[in-house]
Amino acid sequence: MTTPDVTVVVAVYNTMPYLTECLNSLVGQSIGLDRLQVVAVDDGSTDDSGEELDRFAQLYPDTFTVVHQANSGGPAAPSNRALDLATGRFVYFIGSDDHLGEEALERMVACADANESDVVVGKMVGTNGRYVHQKLYTGDRPEISLYDSELPYTLANTKLFRRELVEKHGLRFPEDLPVGSDQPFTIEACVRARRISVLSDYTYYYAVKRGDASNITYRANHLARLRCTARIMEHTAGLIPPGPRRDAVLKRHFDWELSKLLQKDFPALDPDTRRQVCEGVGALLEAYYTDELRAGTGVKRRVRFGLARRGAVDELTRAIADETAHGAPPFLLEGKHAFALYPGFRDPAVGLDDHWYEARESVAGRLANGTKLESAEWEQSGEKLTLALKLRLGVSGDTSSAFVALAQGAMPKTADKPGARKLPEDALRPKAVGEFTRKPAEDGTGTLLGARIPVESVRAKRGVRVYVDVAGATYEIPVRTEGLPMPLARRWGSTTPHRVAASPNTKGRLVITTAPLWEPKLGVGARLRRALSSSKRK
């Protein structure tokens, strides 16, 4: 019998009916059955998975090798058993609830042969709401590095590996890791590979989230995930010396695995579990969280790490619970520095330096969420009409730069999701027009901004926006009405009467519309010019 080009390893435990689609996708591969070996290990399934494997083995006896064993508690042991039986030039791993695109194996083997690649990563997508990181798949790349690409965020073993590499270095899966056992294998393979290639021209792999969310990743508890993450990080540190390369890989584990332990479900854990999580996360921070990694971490995540490292369990619990219930805390502005006022800030008992709380990234989204309109009304004196606004800003301290202006046109598409944006350094800053008052909110969690904006007798539709300087940058924040009742439209002016209205647009942002009550009739040419001018403004 000739050596197959690729051995597909399938570790199976109770994945019916998804298993059938998985196996059908393998026998339907365009590479052909004569170039394919499938080694499937049933890890003590209690549903019909074992019988389904036997059925395929009877249908395709020259392709399928099926092994039945007692349950081991995870995919590592069955994957290792399958590797011992693999004979292909390459080996590929697939989850038994997932499936492949028809040309997946043929395309990946061709890529590996053409580029002498030891690892080939084919584009994956999620189905049934399963999340799959996509930033690696920006195009076909014959060669990438583990250290300067998005590969650390794609560490599942669902890749094509040259089996010679696997056997040369004795790569196997740690069988005592219930979660993430594929990461040490994948990381070491990528560290030792001569070349790693990425294919994005085709959907190679469909990752399925089961209807009952019974994938093993979704079932592990906090302490199990913590223990597994610690083992993965220790293994990685043993392969890669300290420095930028190690940071590039471990950044993923701080961004994902460890951050997920400190999210909104953390306060609901029992006190002893919360303490153990903080101790474990703190130990990993002490060992691997370099100054460079800390500087590149957003303030929300950085504060949570800092509190965990200091063992400030109560402050961490409150920080997470408060943000979940009420949104991000306000900022304290001091010169060109902005500090997020999370629990523990400048608390000697906690002992965290200010830089843990300093916001260095764009804070447009936080400012948008923290800016609240409290009231809006017209004030008229003779021919002068003013829009009087009361707003609450999610910043305190030096807010002397804050003002309100009326801006023509929509917010640019580059604005953050809540609508706010950090102005480019070369952007023209609008002039403050009107009168403003600024005073600290009574509860000390923001600034009350009063604005009296004169309304002009012109035909215009302009958005109401707040401008404020934070950490040396100017931010533009559209004012949202938040469902507040707006003042009634009104007429003003005796010489040239106008109508003015304050109302939310389709995105809930406050817009002021002014127009003459009547105008002299225009000729066809003038009306056409006005229509063209209006369409350009939109």
Helices and strands as residue ranges (DSSP letters): E 6-12, H 18-27, G 33-35, E 36-43, H 49-59, E 64-69, H 76-85, E 90-95, E 99-100, H 104-115, E 119-122, E 124-127, E 141-144, G 151-153, E 160-162, H 163-168, H 182-192, E 196-199, E 205-208, G 216-218, H 222-239, H 244-253, I 254-258, H 259-260, G 266-268, H 271-288, H 291-295, H 299-309, H 313-326, E 331-334, E 337-340, G 354-356, H 364-370, E 372-381, E 384-393, E 395-397, E 403-408, E 421-422, E 435-440, E 447-454, E 460-470, E 473-478, E 490-492, E 498-504, E 510-516, H 524-537
